[in-house]
Amino acid sequence: MSAALLAVITWAGLAVQFHATFGLQGSLGSTVTVLLWYFTITTNLLVAAVFTGIAIGREFFARPSLLGATTVYILLVGIIYGLLLHGLQELSGGSAIANMLLHMVTPILVPIFWLIFTPKGKLSRRDPLLWAIYPLSYLFYALLRGEFTGRYPYPFMNVNELGWARTILHAILIAAAFLVASWLFVWFDSLLGRRVRQPLANQIG
């Protein structure tokens, strides 16, 4: 039930954002192209897909590593928004609602779900290296697309304004922060796993 509710909330945020963007773009193709430019959208799409899969009982989507990755990704969305993007644009109507759902609500609800429902102690120290593939791929895609279009989705990767040196520095700092946060997440998962196993061992003893 919790997974289904989270999936509905995420799909609703994406639908509202799609409607608002379609109103500006005027065509399906342009709307999809614009939306898939943003890490927020692609990550919330992942959240929606994973929690839909969990809600309909697909075990693949409930794997601790996949849920761990999804949780770290959406936390990254919320943290970057809060630190670097909040307040940069005046939003109203559907855009404001979508912004709240995709940048604030899902980055809070997904970690809560992970904390309550996901088995702990199942993650590996190698997992963060695998998890890094998606954000690094997105970064490469966004910068490459920016080279062809002259536009960039976020101010901290705007090569036109910052130049390549500062943009690459920002990318390195964000990548390093992501890896450190991911390993801390794995450590926290391991800590919770030990705390769960210890009472069980005491009961058996």
N, C-alpha and C positions, 0 to 999 in steps of 0.2 A: 504493500500500500504506500509506504514512504517513497519507494523508488518510482512508482507510478505518478505520485503527486509531483515529485521533482522533475520527472520527464515532462509532465503537462506544463509546469511553470516555465521550463526552458523552451519547449516548443512554442508556448504562448509569446514569450519574449522575442523569439526569432520571427514569429509570424507578424507581430506588431512592427518590428524593425523592417521586415520585408515590405509591409504595406506602406510605411512611411517613406522608404527609399524608392519604391515603385512610383509613389506620387511625385517624386522629384525627377526620376529618370524617364518615366513614361513608357518603358518597354521591359519585357521580361529578361531579355539577354543582358541589357545594360545593368539592370538591378542585380542580377546574379553576379555579374562581373565585379561590380562595385563591392558587394557584400563579402565576397570571397577574398577580397583584398585585406580584410581585417582579421587579426589574430583573435580578437574577441569573438567574432562570428564563427570562425572555424573551430575554435575551442568549445564554444557553446553547442555547436553542431555535434561535436564529439560527446559532450555531456548528455545531450538529448538522445543520441543513438545508444550510448552505454546504458543509461537508465531505462530507456524503453526496452532494451534487451533483458535487463534484470527483471523488469516488471512483468514480462511475458514468459519468464522462467528459463531463459537461455543461459546455461552455466558459463559459457565462454565469457560473457560480459561481467560476470561476478568474480572473475579471477582477481586475487589480491594485487598482482602486478599491474593489471589494466586499471583497476580502481585507484591504485596508488598514483599511477601516471596521470589519470584524469583529474584527481584531486590536486596534484601539484600544478598542473596546467591551469586549472581554473583559479587557484590561489594566485598564480602569476598574473592572471588577468586582473584580479581584484587589487593586488598590490601595486602593479604598474599604473592602473587607473588612479588609485588613491594618491600615489606619490607624484606622478608625472602628468596626468591628463585631466584630473578633476577640475572643473571650473573653466577650462579653456574655451568651451563653447556654450552658448546659451541655447538650451533645448526646450521645446514645448510640445504639447500634444503627445502623439504616439512615440515620437523620438525620445521624449523624456521618460515615458513609461518603459520603453524597451531598454533605455540606458540603465534605469534602476534595476530591472530584472536581470540583465546580462552582465552588468558590471558590479552589482552589489549583492543581489539576492542569491544567484547561483554560487558566487564565490564564498558565501556563508553557508548555504545549505549543503553543498557537496561535502566539505570537510566534516560537518556535523554527521552526515550519513556515514561517512567513512569511519568516524570515531565510534559510532554506536553499533553499526551493523557489519563491518568488515572484520574477518578473522585477523588477529594480530600476530606478528612474528613470522610472517610468510615472505617478507621482502628480502632481496639480496643486495649486497653492496654494489653489484654490477648493474642493478636496475637503473640507477640514474644515468649511466652512460647510454643505455637504450632509450630512456625517456628523452634524452637531449636531442635525439634525431629529429623529432617533430619541430620543436622551436627553431633549431638551426636550419632545417629545410625551409621553414616559413621565412626566416630572415633572408636567406639566399633568394627565395622567390620574390619577396617584397622589394629587395634592392635591385634585382635584375629587372623586374617589371618597372621600377622607377627609372632605370636607365633608358628604357624605351619610351616611357610616357612623360617623363619629367615631373612626375608627381609621386609623393610618398605618403603612406597611410598615417604615420605618426611623426610628430615634431622631432623626436630624438633620433630618428633615422632619415631625416630630410637632408640628403646630400647637397641639395641646392643651397640650403641655408647654412649648413654646418661644415661642408667640405668632407672629403673622404676620411681624413685623419680623425676628426672628432666623431664621425659616424661609426667608424671601426672601433674607436675607443669605447663608445657607448655600447656597441655590440659585445665587445669583450667583457665589459663590466657586468652586463646583464647575463651573459652566458655563465660567467663565474658565479654570480649570485644564484643563478638557477641551479647549478651543480651543488653548491654549498647547501642551499635550501633542500635540495633533493636528498643529499646524504644525511642531513639533520632529520628529515622526514623518515628515512629508513631507520636511523638510530632510534627515533621516537617510537616507531612501530615495533622495533625489537624490544625496547624497554617495556612497552605495554604487553608484549607477548610474554616476557619473563614474569611480569606481575600476575598475569592470568595463570601461568603454569605453576607458580609457586604455591598459591592456595590449594590447587588441586593436589600437588605433591604432599602438602601438609595433611590434607584430608586422607590421602591414601596411607601415609605414614601413621 
